[in-house]
Amino acid sequence: MQLEGKTAIVTGASSGIGAEFSKALTEKKCRVHGIARRTERLEKLRSQLGNLFIPVTLDVNDYSAMERWVTDTFHGDNGDPGSSPENGTSTGPDILINNAGLGMFGAIDELPPEHWDTMMQTNLTSVFRLTRLIVPMMKASDTTNHIVNISSVAGLLGNPNISGYNATKFGLRGFSEALMKELRNFRIKVTCIYPGSIATGFFDEHGGTHPNMMQGSDVANTVIHLLETPDNFLIDEITMRPLIPKPPGK
Ligand SMILES: NC(=O)c1ccc[n+]([C@@H]2O[C@H](COP(=O)([O-])OP(=O)(O)OC[C@H]3O[C@@H](n4cnc5c(N)ncnc54)[C@H](OP(=O)(O)O)[C@@H]3O)[C@@H](O)[C@H]2O)c1
């Protein structure tokens, strides 16, 4: 896909890899609707990235607000004013990056059920809810579209004390594989990515980052490569890891 003039939705755009995806996409002259709850972070990003970045304050778990936003932004008279076939840009979203997510860790007998529910809703159910709103527009499009789901190596390997997070990311893997087979003949690519540790705010409550973690920009560059592949070429899964995962000196 040629990214210039295209329209993307990135969830979890206010920090970490979502902010890096937004930066990399706007550098390619792609319009980005960046969804997150923290308005001030999104506004700061707009001041850095320019008007191709459109801040969207939304909680992905507020399904009626999300539905209203999709309708207001992409359908009818209120359609996205910056995008139209006349000015060479597309009207509906060409790219959906389902990235918003969080990890709440703990032993099975200590993990509060509310933490399980929050992870399930944010990491998995909201992906289903947003994707089902976007897919009809992608099916109606006469160009190739792309959905990228951000799982984790925790979507491939179970480990102690992260059972809830594991369950959401394994779930996202199954969802992505099914969707890939369901949507390929509509010219909609589906890719699921499985990163190891990346230096982001994800670790604010899990011991902090260290210099051997991957950088968000490396993950974003890989996603740009995925999106720019030729139309009839699909990379459906990518695992990425730091070469040496342990902190320096450990
Ligand atoms: N960092 C890693 O090592 C790593 C490895 C593998 C996979 N991942 C995955 O990568 C994704 C991004 O994480 P990150 O590492 O970039 O961490 P991060 O900096 O904490 O970013 C998480 C993003 O998700 C958004 N978010 C969380 N709950 C939300 C909600 N209810 N509604 C809307 N947005 C919400 C946050 O925005 P607001 O708080 O502003 O809403 C934030 O922008 C997650 O799915 C994570 O599981 C991370």
The ligand as an SDF file (V2000), in Angstrom:
LIG
                    3D

 48 52  0  0  0  0  0  0  0  0999 V2000
    5.6660   -2.6020   25.9460 N   0  0  0  0  0  0  0  0  0  0  0  0
    5.7970   -3.8920   25.6890 C   0  0  0  0  0  0  0  0  0  0  0  0
    6.7920   -4.5430   26.0630 O   0  0  0  0  0  0  0  0  0  0  0  0
    4.7510   -4.6200   24.8810 C   0  0  0  0  0  0  0  0  0  0  0  0
    5.0940   -5.8780   24.3570 C   0  0  0  0  0  0  0  0  0  0  0  0
    4.1420   -6.5590   23.6000 C   0  0  0  0  0  0  0  0  0  0  0  0
    2.9100   -6.0020   23.3570 C   0  0  0  0  0  0  0  0  0  0  0  0
    2.6060   -4.7810   23.8960 N   0  0  0  0  0  0  0  0  0  0  0  0
    1.2720   -4.2360   23.6090 C   0  0  0  0  0  0  0  0  0  0  0  0
    1.4300   -3.0020   22.9350 O   0  0  0  0  0  0  0  0  0  0  0  0
    0.2570   -2.2200   23.1170 C   0  0  0  0  0  0  0  0  0  0  0  0
    0.6610   -0.7920   23.4630 C   0  0  0  0  0  0  0  0  0  0  0  0
    1.3290   -0.7910   24.7000 O   0  0  0  0  0  0  0  0  0  0  0  0
    2.6060    0.1370   25.0050 P   0  0  0  0  0  0  0  0  0  0  0  0
    3.7320   -0.7590   25.2860 O   0  0  0  0  0  0  0  0  0  0  0  0
    2.7710    1.1680   23.9620 O   0  0  0  0  0  0  0  0  0  0  0  0
    2.1600    0.7540   26.4170 O   0  0  0  0  0  0  0  0  0  0  0  0
    1.5960    2.1880   26.8500 P   0  0  0  0  0  0  0  0  0  0  0  0
    2.6110    3.2330   26.6010 O   0  0  0  0  0  0  0  0  0  0  0  0
    1.1010    1.9760   28.2290 O   0  0  0  0  0  0  0  0  0  0  0  0
    0.3720    2.4490   25.8670 O   0  0  0  0  0  0  0  0  0  0  0  0
   -0.9090    1.9060   26.0430 C   0  0  0  0  0  0  0  0  0  0  0  0
   -1.8790    2.7310   25.2380 C   0  0  0  0  0  0  0  0  0  0  0  0
   -3.1930    2.1260   25.3300 O   0  0  0  0  0  0  0  0  0  0  0  0
   -4.1160    3.1590   25.6170 C   0  0  0  0  0  0  0  0  0  0  0  0
   -5.2790    2.6310   26.3330 N   0  0  0  0  0  0  0  0  0  0  0  0
   -5.3020    1.8160   27.4190 C   0  0  0  0  0  0  0  0  0  0  0  0
   -6.5620    1.6050   27.8200 N   0  0  0  0  0  0  0  0  0  0  0  0
   -7.3580    2.3080   26.9620 C   0  0  0  0  0  0  0  0  0  0  0  0
   -8.7590    2.5230   26.8570 C   0  0  0  0  0  0  0  0  0  0  0  0
   -9.6330    1.9520   27.7160 N   0  0  0  0  0  0  0  0  0  0  0  0
   -9.2390    3.3150   25.8490 N   0  0  0  0  0  0  0  0  0  0  0  0
   -8.3810    3.8950   24.9880 C   0  0  0  0  0  0  0  0  0  0  0  0
   -7.0460    3.7270   25.0240 N   0  0  0  0  0  0  0  0  0  0  0  0
   -6.5430    2.9570   26.0120 C   0  0  0  0  0  0  0  0  0  0  0  0
   -3.3390    4.1710   26.4650 C   0  0  0  0  0  0  0  0  0  0  0  0
   -3.9290    5.4540   26.3340 O   0  0  0  0  0  0  0  0  0  0  0  0
   -4.7250    6.2410   27.5000 P   0  0  0  0  0  0  0  0  0  0  0  0
   -4.1850    5.7820   28.8140 O   0  0  0  0  0  0  0  0  0  0  0  0
   -4.4580    7.6800   27.1880 O   0  0  0  0  0  0  0  0  0  0  0  0
   -6.1490    5.8710   27.2810 O   0  0  0  0  0  0  0  0  0  0  0  0
   -1.9990    4.1520   25.7550 C   0  0  0  0  0  0  0  0  0  0  0  0
   -2.0130    5.0440   24.6500 O   0  0  0  0  0  0  0  0  0  0  0  0
   -0.5790   -2.9320   24.2000 C   0  0  0  0  0  0  0  0  0  0  0  0
   -1.6230   -3.6610   23.5840 O   0  0  0  0  0  0  0  0  0  0  0  0
    0.4240   -3.8990   24.8250 C   0  0  0  0  0  0  0  0  0  0  0  0
   -0.2150   -5.0360   25.3650 O   0  0  0  0  0  0  0  0  0  0  0  0
    3.5030   -4.0600   24.6390 C   0  0  0  0  0  0  0  0  0  0  0  0
  1  2  1  0
  2  3  2  0
  2  4  1  0
  4  5  1  0
  4 48  2  0
  5  6  2  0
  6  7  1  0
  7  8  2  0
  8  9  1  0
  8 48  1  0
  9 10  1  0
  9 46  1  0
 10 11  1  0
 11 12  1  0
 11 44  1  0
 12 13  1  0
 13 14  1  0
 14 15  2  0
 14 16  1  0
 14 17  1  0
 17 18  1  0
 18 19  2  0
 18 20  1  0
 18 21  1  0
 21 22  1  0
 22 23  1  0
 23 24  1  0
 23 42  1  0
 24 25  1  0
 25 26  1  0
 25 36  1  0
 26 27  1  0
 26 35  1  0
 27 28  2  0
 28 29  1  0
 29 30  1  0
 29 35  2  0
 30 31  1  0
 30 32  2  0
 32 33  1  0
 33 34  2  0
 34 35  1  0
 36 37  1  0
 36 42  1  0
 37 38  1  0
 38 39  2  0
 38 40  1  0
 38 41  1  0
 42 43  1  0
 44 45  1  0
 44 46  1  0
 46 47  1  0
M  CHG  2   8   1  16  -1
M  END
$$$$
